[in-house]
Amino acid sequence: MSEGRAVLWVPVDAEGGRAWDRIGVDVRSDVGQDAGLAWAPASAFRVVPRPSDGFLRGIAARIRGRDDGPGWKLPDGTPVERQGHRRADLIAAWSAAGSPLDEATIRDRWPGASAIRRLGEAIFLIEGVGDAKSDVAEPPPGLAEPPAAESARRMLDEARRRGDGLGEAVALSDLGTVLASGSPEEAASAVELLKQAATLFRTQGDGPREADALASLGLAYLGAGRPREALPALEAAHEIATRSGDVFSRKLILERAAMARSNLGDPAGALGLLDEAIRSTRELGDRQQEWRLHWIRAIALADLGRQDLAAIAAEESVSTLRHLGRPEAAWFEEQRRQFREKGAALQPVPFGGPQGNPFPRGVPAGPGLLRMAISATKAMSAFIASGLKTTTPDVRTARLATCRNCEHHTGLRCRICGCFTEAKSRMAHERCPLGRWPG
């Protein structure tokens, strides 16, 4: 899930070998609902693995008059490229209650559809409806900014026009944080923005926000593939957060520092940081982040060759997810089971629960399996598992009003959980980390 746009990767049989349909579901606008059904506009590209001959491929792209840019990656990191035009005559439809959905219901609702595809127990893709402009290409990553980035740029321009130094720093920090979570190129561009933000906060004596900007700077370095540079920024952020007693920031900083240690081939160092972060979450009673810390801990233990302890840590993660009632618990339980049994590969299953796996065959069980499982959360596995349930406009408005009046809200995001609240407020399964959203 990214900025109100869900992306599904669906493996398909295609001439010439492996292929996937990259299906984008737009839930930024109000989702249609009627008689237990919910639906939203969708679009799709067919994608295939990108060839490795980058130089020749670049020449071919220029001859065609099109540069594919950085392109997309499957959740397992495999680079892919578009094949053909974008289809925009699609609708994704699902059960509003998350219950099983039959094809007859879909056919009755959209009798003029040219085709209907089942994507999971409670979700279908309807073809040949909606906007028929199928030859308009969706820009590749890095060419179209997400809504949060557009908002942050507007905030930045307004703050500079007013001469508002604090507002400028906040907008720089928000913009940098958006880009830090994007492509490696976007993450690299975020580095300078976040350095500027941290300097401005330091000048104004705002320690907590300086720590937040430095923590995002560490994330940007990680996203840009520069973990060694991430550590000094995260250590500085940790020092400020500890000195100011900002326990919420500390646990996020510790998690990112553990990721940097892991990326530098130091899983033992990562474990020490993760154990400290888990203690912090328990002291705060914040189990929303604890499940993730246990899973990352399982990865570090697997990297050390301690498969037995890794399986226990993965089970602790799943148990926490179940306790929280999180929809992705079934997804992680399946990956934990595969890891424990040391199977040769993940088995493909439909979206939406314990049967659901959007990844291709042939993923070896081990640290890579655990890493890919957690990367699936970035591919909105929780949203899929929830049945793509969105909030009503009234609930969304109440949630956003609560966030805007919260001392931990930056203007676009929450410093406690790191989420951009506009997108998070739309997801029915999401919760405020402090329990402040209206019940």
Rosetta blueprint (number, residue, H / E / L):
1 M L
2 S E
3 E L
4 G L
5 R E
6 A E
7 V E
8 L E
9 W E
10 V E
11 P E
12 V E
13 D E
14 A E
15 E L
16 G L
17 G E
18 R E
19 A E
20 W E
21 D E
22 R E
23 I E
24 G E
25 V E
26 D E
27 V L
28 R L
29 S L
30 D L
31 V L
32 G E
33 Q E
34 D E
35 A L
36 G L
37 L E
38 A E
39 W E
40 A E
41 P E
42 A E
43 S E
44 A E
45 F E
46 R E
47 V E
48 V E
49 P E
50 R L
51 P L
52 S L
53 D L
54 G H
55 F H
56 L H
57 R H
58 G H
59 I H
60 A H
61 A H
62 R H
63 I H
64 R H
65 G L
66 R L
67 D L
68 D L
69 G L
70 P L
71 G L
72 W E
73 K E
74 L L
75 P L
76 D L
77 G L
78 T L
79 P E
80 V E
81 E E
82 R E
83 Q E
84 G E
85 H E
86 R E
87 R E
88 A E
89 D E
90 L E
91 I E
92 A E
93 A E
94 W E
95 S E
96 A L
97 A L
98 G L
99 S L
100 P L
101 L L
102 D L
103 E H
104 A H
105 T H
106 I H
107 R H
108 D H
109 R H
110 W L
111 P L
112 G L
113 A L
114 S L
115 A E
116 I E
117 R E
118 R E
119 L E
120 G E
121 E L
122 A L
123 I E
124 F E
125 L E
126 I E
127 E E
128 G L
129 V L
130 G L
131 D L
132 A L
133 K L
134 S L
135 D L
136 V L
137 A L
138 E L
139 P L
140 P L
141 P L
142 G L
143 L L
144 A L
145 E L
146 P L
147 P H
148 A H
149 A H
150 E H
151 S H
152 A H
153 R H
154 R H
155 M H
156 L H
157 D H
158 E H
159 A H
160 R H
161 R H
162 R H
163 G L
164 D L
165 G H
166 L H
167 G H
168 E H
169 A H
170 V H
171 A H
172 L H
173 S H
174 D H
175 L H
176 G H
177 T H
178 V H
179 L H
180 A H
181 S L
182 G L
183 S L
184 P H
185 E H
186 E H
187 A H
188 A H
189 S H
190 A H
191 V H
192 E H
193 L H
194 L H
195 K H
196 Q H
197 A H
198 A H
199 T H
200 L H
201 F H
202 R H
203 T H
204 Q L
205 G L
206 D L
207 G H
208 P H
209 R H
210 E H
211 A H
212 D H
213 A H
214 L H
215 A H
216 S H
217 L H
218 G H
219 L H
220 A H
221 Y H
222 L H
223 G H
224 A L
225 G L
226 R L
227 P H
228 R H
229 E H
230 A H
231 L H
232 P H
233 A H
234 L H
235 E H
236 A H
237 A H
238 H H
239 E H
240 I H
241 A H
242 T H
243 R H
244 S H
245 G L
246 D L
247 V H
248 F H
249 S H
250 R H
251 K H
252 L H
253 I H
254 L H
255 E H
256 R H
257 A H
258 A H
259 M H
260 A H
261 R H
262 S H
263 N H
264 L L
265 G L
266 D L
267 P H
268 A H
269 G H
270 A H
271 L H
272 G H
273 L H
274 L H
275 D H
276 E H
277 A H
278 I H
279 R H
280 S H
281 T H
282 R H
283 E H
284 L H
285 G L
286 D L
287 R H
288 Q H
289 Q H
290 E H
291 W H
292 R H
293 L H
294 H H
295 W H
296 I H
297 R H
298 A H
299 I H
300 A H
301 L H
302 A H
303 D H
304 L L
305 G L
306 R L
307 Q H
308 D H
309 L H
310 A H
311 A H
312 I H
313 A H
314 A H
315 E H
316 E H
317 S H
318 V H
319 S H
320 T H
321 L H
322 R H
323 H H
324 L H
325 G L
326 R L
327 P L
328 E L
329 A H
330 A H
331 W H
332 F H
333 E H
334 E H
335 Q H
336 R H
337 R H
338 Q H
339 F H
340 R H
341 E H
342 K L
343 G L
344 A L
345 A L
346 L L
347 Q L
348 P L
349 V E
350 P L
351 F E
352 G L
353 G L
354 P L
355 Q L
356 G L
357 N E
358 P L
359 F L
360 P L
361 R L
362 G L
363 V L
364 P L
365 A L
366 G L
367 P H
368 G H
369 L H
370 L H
371 R H
372 M H
373 A H
374 I H
375 S H
376 A L
377 T L
378 K L
379 A L
380 M L
381 S H
382 A H
383 F H
384 I H
385 A H
386 S L
387 G L
388 L L
389 K L
390 T E
391 T L
392 T L
393 P H
394 D H
395 V H
396 R H
397 T H
398 A H
399 R H
400 L H
401 A H
402 T H
403 C H
404 R H
405 N L
406 C L
407 E L
408 H L
409 H E
410 T L
411 G L
412 L L
413 R E
414 C E
415 R L
416 I L
417 C L
418 G L
419 C L
420 F E
421 T H
422 E H
423 A H
424 K H
425 S L
426 R L
427 M E
428 A L
429 H L
430 E L
431 R L
432 C L
433 P L
434 L L
435 G L
436 R L
437 W L
438 P L
439 G L
